[in-house]
Amino acid sequence: MIMGFINKLKQILSKNNDPQTQPNYKTSSDLDLYITQINDLEIELKTIKNKELLYLKQIDGLINDKEELRDKVKIQLQELQLKESELNRQKETIYELNKYKERATEQITDQIIIKELNHVENELINYMAKIKKTYKAREIEDNLNMRKNKVWTHIRDLEKKGYVEIHGTSTSKYFILTGKHKETIYNDI
């Protein structure tokens, strides 16, 4: 469109070279100046057109880049969703394994038999492993129908062997089961 305008302007100027249609310019330098200005305008219009084409190409490139980025983001989101679902499955598996481990431990502790301990000491450890807390001699006496002296004799033996820790003062002693019984069980298996 701009080029068509420039071509028409040139045609008009070439007609102006005809002496009959030529307007009266004061000097030929005015005409030369006018032609130079038109040529400068033509060059400036071409430069502007080239810049516009360059900008349009850049905009098109940005649009294509935007589409590519959008596609990449979609793919990454899908990958993240897959990883999240895999992580959730793994968490569920770990939860189920922990439940299985607890059940297996409960079943094992129902029948703890440690070879180096006598029957009464095994009975004490079995009872303590089921309840999993701190113990007083009175509790064990009542629950296992043992005399106080017998309970304390075996508790002290278990302490020497590392299966029980005794805490508290002389009037309010309590004891806890250590993890050694589990280590012994796993080593025996």
C-alpha positions in Angstrom: 0.0 0.0 0.0 2.8 2.4 0.9 4.8 1.3 -2.1 1.8 1.9 -4.3 1.5 5.5 -2.9 5.2 6.1 -3.6 4.9 4.8 -7.1 2.0 7.1 -7.8 3.9 10.0 -6.4 6.8 9.2 -8.8 4.4 9.0 -11.7 3.1 12.4 -10.8 6.6 13.8 -10.6 7.5 12.3 -13.9 4.5 14.0 -15.5 5.6 17.2 -14.0 8.7 17.0 -16.2 6.3 17.6 -19.1 6.6 21.3 -19.8 2.8 21.7 -20.4 1.8 20.1 -17.0 4.8 21.2 -15.1 3.9 23.6 -12.2 5.9 26.7 -11.9 8.6 26.1 -9.4 10.6 29.0 -8.5 13.9 27.2 -9.0 15.0 23.8 -10.1 16.7 23.4 -6.7 13.2 23.5 -5.1 12.2 20.6 -7.3 15.4 18.7 -6.6 14.9 19.3 -2.9 11.3 18.0 -3.2 12.5 14.8 -5.1 15.2 14.2 -2.5 12.6 14.5 0.3 10.4 12.0 -1.5 13.4 9.6 -1.9 14.3 10.0 1.8 10.6 9.2 2.7 10.7 6.2 0.5 13.9 4.9 2.2 12.4 5.6 5.7 9.2 3.8 4.7 11.2 0.8 3.6 13.2 0.8 6.8 10.0 1.0 8.9 8.4 -1.8 6.8 11.5 -4.0 7.4 11.4 -3.2 11.2 7.7 -4.1 11.3 8.4 -7.4 9.5 11.2 -8.1 11.9 8.9 -7.3 14.9 6.1 -9.5 13.4 8.6 -12.4 13.1 9.7 -11.9 16.7 6.1 -11.8 17.9 5.4 -15.0 16.0 8.5 -16.6 17.5 7.3 -15.5 21.0 3.9 -17.0 20.4 5.5 -20.3 19.2 7.8 -20.2 22.3 4.8 -19.6 24.5 3.0 -22.6 23.0 6.1 -24.8 23.4 6.5 -23.7 27.0 2.8 -24.4 27.7 3.3 -27.9 26.3 6.4 -28.5 28.4 4.6 -27.3 31.5 1.7 -29.7 30.8 4.1 -32.5 30.4 5.9 -31.6 33.6 2.6 -31.4 35.5 1.7 -34.8 34.2 5.0 -36.2 35.3 4.6 -34.6 38.8 1.1 -36.1 39.1 2.6 -39.5 38.2 5.4 -39.1 40.8 2.8 -37.9 43.4 0.6 -41.0 42.8 3.7 -43.2 43.0 4.7 -41.5 46.2 1.2 -42.1 47.7 1.4 -45.7 46.6 4.7 -46.1 48.3 3.4 -44.4 51.5 0.5 -46.8 51.5 2.9 -49.7 51.0 5.0 -48.5 53.9 2.0 -48.1 56.1 0.8 -51.6 55.2 4.3 -53.0 55.9 4.4 -51.3 59.3 1.0 -52.8 60.2 2.3 -56.2 59.1 5.5 -55.7 61.1 3.5 -54.7 64.2 1.2 -57.8 63.8 4.3 -60.0 63.3 6.0 -58.5 66.3 2.9 -59.1 68.4 2.8 -62.7 67.3 6.5 -63.1 68.0 6.3 -61.5 71.4 3.4 -63.8 72.3 5.9 -66.6 72.2 9.3 -65.1 73.1 11.6 -67.8 74.1 15.2 -66.7 74.7 17.5 -69.7 75.0 19.8 -68.2 77.7 16.9 -67.4 80.0 14.9 -69.8 82.2 11.2 -70.3 82.0 10.2 -67.6 84.6 12.5 -65.0 83.0 11.0 -65.8 79.6 7.5 -65.4 81.1 8.4 -62.0 82.6 9.8 -60.8 79.3 6.7 -62.1 77.4 4.4 -60.2 79.8 6.4 -57.0 79.6 6.7 -57.1 75.8 2.9 -57.2 75.4 2.2 -54.2 77.6 5.1 -52.0 76.5 5.4 -49.5 79.5 7.2 -49.1 82.8 6.5 -51.8 85.4 6.4 -52.1 89.1 7.0 -55.3 90.9 3.5 -55.2 92.3 1.9 -55.3 88.8 3.9 -58.4 87.8 3.2 -60.1 91.1 -0.5 -59.6 90.7 -0.7 -60.5 86.9 1.6 -63.5 87.0 0.7 -64.7 90.5 4.3 -64.6 91.7 5.7 -63.8 95.1 7.5 -60.5 95.5 10.9 -62.1 96.3 10.7 -64.3 93.2 9.8 -61.4 91.0 12.7 -59.3 92.2 15.2 -62.2 92.0 14.4 -62.7 88.4 14.2 -58.9 87.6 17.8 -58.5 89.0 19.0 -61.4 87.0 17.4 -59.9 83.8 19.0 -56.6 84.7 22.5 -58.3 84.9 21.9 -59.9 81.5 20.8 -56.5 80.0 17.1 -57.3 79.3 15.7 -54.9 82.0 16.7 -51.5 83.5 15.7 -50.7 87.1 15.0 -47.1 87.9 13.6 -45.1 90.9 14.3 -44.9 94.6 14.3 -47.7 97.0 10.7 -47.2 98.0 9.3 -46.6 94.5 11.4 -48.7 92.1 10.2 -49.5 88.6 11.7 -51.1 85.6 11.5 -51.1 81.9 12.3 -53.7 79.2 15.3 -52.9 77.0 15.5 -53.7 73.3 17.9 -56.6 73.9 15.1 -59.2 73.8 14.2 -58.1 70.3 17.9 -58.3 69.2 18.2 -61.8 70.7 15.0 -62.9 69.0 16.2 -61.7 65.5 19.6 -63.2 66.0 18.1 -66.6 67.0 15.8 -66.6 63.9 
